[in-house]
């Protein structure tokens, strides 16, 4: 692992670990901010997935915080960094819309603060997407799949050529 990955992953994860601990401590207060989003998203998720997703915003805030805490710790320690970055990215989207809907505020100072935090989260989302795609210098799944397909195609050509040659030899022996 390069030094930049060794340093960058914990730095990126730090906000999620600290934020999730804060969210777990203050879940009821954050649930009030999350409720407009959860009221819209939960019925759609239930319909799409058929999973028994809780409706209580406080419970959902705690689930999201726990998810961010575990995925943040995994990213920071380098355990399944691509998967943990993807989980953090997915959990960051509703968190951002629930916590920093700057377009709903009239007070200029409050609106500016929420706008700043909204775009901070957007930039963190970009970093997480980069981390989710980072193969740590090793070939990714897509490259390995293309390579395997190319190898299989080359092998099939070789086998077909050998089979034609063997068939020609067998025909020559028969006649």
C-alpha positions, 0 to 999 in steps of 0.5 A, a space after each residue: 500500500 502506498 503512503 498516500 493510501 495509508 494516510 488518505 483513507 483514514 483522513 477520509 474516514 475520520 469525518 464519518 467516524 466522528 460524525 457517526 458517534 455524534 449522530 448516535 449520541 444525538 439521534 432524537 435531535 437529528 431524527 427531526 431533520 431526517 424525517 422529511 427525507 425518511 418519509 419520502 424514501 422509506 416507502 419507496 425502498 420498501 416497495 422496491 426491495 420488499 425489505 422490512 425497513 423501519 419507519 421511525 426516523 430515530 431508528 433510521 438515524 441510528 442505523 445510518 450512524 452505525 453503518 457509517 461508523 463500521 464502514 468508516 473504521 473499515 476504510 480507515 484500517 484498510 479492511 475492504 476499502 472499496 466496499 466500505 467507501 461504496 457503503 459510505 458513499 451510499 449512506 452520505 447521500 440521504 445524510 446530506 439531503 436531510 442535514 444540509 438542505 440549504 435551499 429550504 432556509 431563508 436566513 442568509 447566514 444559515 443558508 450559507 452554512 448549510 450550502 458550505 456543508 452540502 458541498 463539503 459532503 459532495 466533495 467527500 462523495 467524490 473522494 469516496 467514489 475515487 476510493 471505491 474504484 481504487 484497485 490499490 495498483 492491482 488489476 480490477 475486476 473489469 480488467 480481469 474479466 476482459 483478460 479472461 475473455 481474451 484468453 478464453 477466445 485465444 484458447 478456443 481458436 487454438 482448440 478449433 485449429 487443432 481439432 481441424 488438423 486432427 480431423 484432416 489427419 483422421 480423414 487421411 487415415 480413413 481414405 
